Amino acid sequence: MTPASTSRRARTTVAWGMLDQVLASASNFVVIVIVARSLSAGGFGSFSVAFEVYILTVFIIRGLASDPLSTAHASDAPEQLRQAVSSAAVTTVVATCCLGLVVAGISFVVGDQLAPVLLALAIGLPGLALQDYFRYALIVQGNARAAFFNDLTWGLLQLPLLWLAISQESGATGLLAAWAVAGNAAAVLGLLQTRSGLGRLSQVRPWLRRHRKLWPYFLLDNVIFQASNLVLVVVISVAAGLAQVAGFRAAMTVYAPLAIVGRGIVGVSVPLLARRSHDPRAVKRSALVIAWLLGPMALAWATVTLFIPDHVGRAFLGDSWEIAEPLVFLAGITSAVGMFTVGTSVGLRALGAGREGLNARIVVSTLGLGCAAVGGLIDGAYGVFMALALSAPFQVATWWWLLSKATDQAVHRAGASNGQAEAST
C-alpha cells in the first residue's frame, strides 16, 4: 500500500468514525430526552443509575478487549487481525456474562423502584457490551463505515420499541428493556460485519496472557474513570435523593454529544496513532492538538448553554430541567476537562503507556472524588459540580505532565533499541 493510499484510508476511517460518533451522540441524546419526558424524576433517576452501570460495564470490557486490540493489533495483517478480533470477542462475552450475574444479584438487594430496572439491564448486558466491542473492532479493521451502519441500525430499531414501551406505560423497566433489545440486535449485526466469529472459550486465557502488560492498566484506568461517575451518582443519591440524580444526569446530558464524540475520537485515533508509535514526539503533538481542540470546544458549548430559554430546557428534559438548570454551566467545566483528557489519553494509549495513564487517573480521581464527596454532602449535585470545577486546573496539568513523561520514556527506549540494532550489525 502506497503512502498516498494509506493517508487516504486514514482520512476515510476518521471521517466515518466521526460520523459514527455524531450518529451515536444524536441517538443517545434522543433516548435520554424520550426517557426524561416519559418518566417522573424518580423513574428517570432509576434509569440513570442503570445507564451508569451499563457504561461502567462497557468501560471494563474496553479495558479487557477493545483497548488492547486497538493498541497492539492495529498494524496486524488481515488474518492475524481476524484472529485477534475473535479472541477479544469471546473475552467480551465471558467477562460480561460474569458482570451480568453481579448486576442481577445486586438487583435483589436494592429498593423496589430500582430492582426491576437493574434486572432488565443484567439480562441485556452481554449483547450491549458486545455491540460496543464490535464497533471498536470494525474501526481497528479499517471499516468505520460498517460501525456507522451498526449504530444506525440500533438507532432506528430503538425508536419503535421505545414508543411501544411508552404506549404500554411500562415505566423505566420497559424503556430500558426496549433500548437493550435494540442494542442486542445491533450486536448480532456486528458479529456478521466483522466476519470473525466469537471464538472459543479456550482463547480467553491466551488473550489475557498475551496482553498482560496492557489490559490490567487499561482496565483499572477505565474502571476508575467510570466508577468515579458512578460514585458521584451514589453520593448525590444518598445526600439528596434520586431527583437530584435526575438533575445531575440531565445536566450532563446537555454535553452528551461532546462526551460521545470524545469516546469516538479515542476509538478512531488510538489505532491510527499506534501505527506511528515509532515516532513518540509526533504522537504527543497529535494528542495535544486533539486535547486543545476539544477542551475549548466544551467551554464554548458551556457558554452557549447560559442562553437556553427555560421553555426549551423543559421541552427537552421535562421536570428534570428545573433541577438541572443551575448545574449546566458548571457541568460544562467538568466536560471541558474530560475532553482535554481525551487527547492526552489517546497519546498515552497509542504509546502503550498504560502505567502512566493509570497513574494520572488515580491521582486525578482521588482528588476529584474527595472534593466532590464533600461538595455533594454540603450542597447535592451543585456542590459536586462546583468541587470538580475547582479541581480542573490540577487535572489538566497532571495529564499533560504524564503524557510528556511517557513520550520521553518512549524516545529513550527507541534510541536504546536503535543503538542495540546498530551494535549487532
PyMOL commands that set and color helices and strands:
alter all, ss='L'
color gray80, all
select helices_A, chain A and resi 3-38+41-73+78-107+115-140+144-167+171-194+201-210+215-240+242-253+256-274+280-305+310-317+320-350+354-390+392-424
alter helices_A, ss='H'
color red, helices_A
deselect
rebuild
show_as cartoon
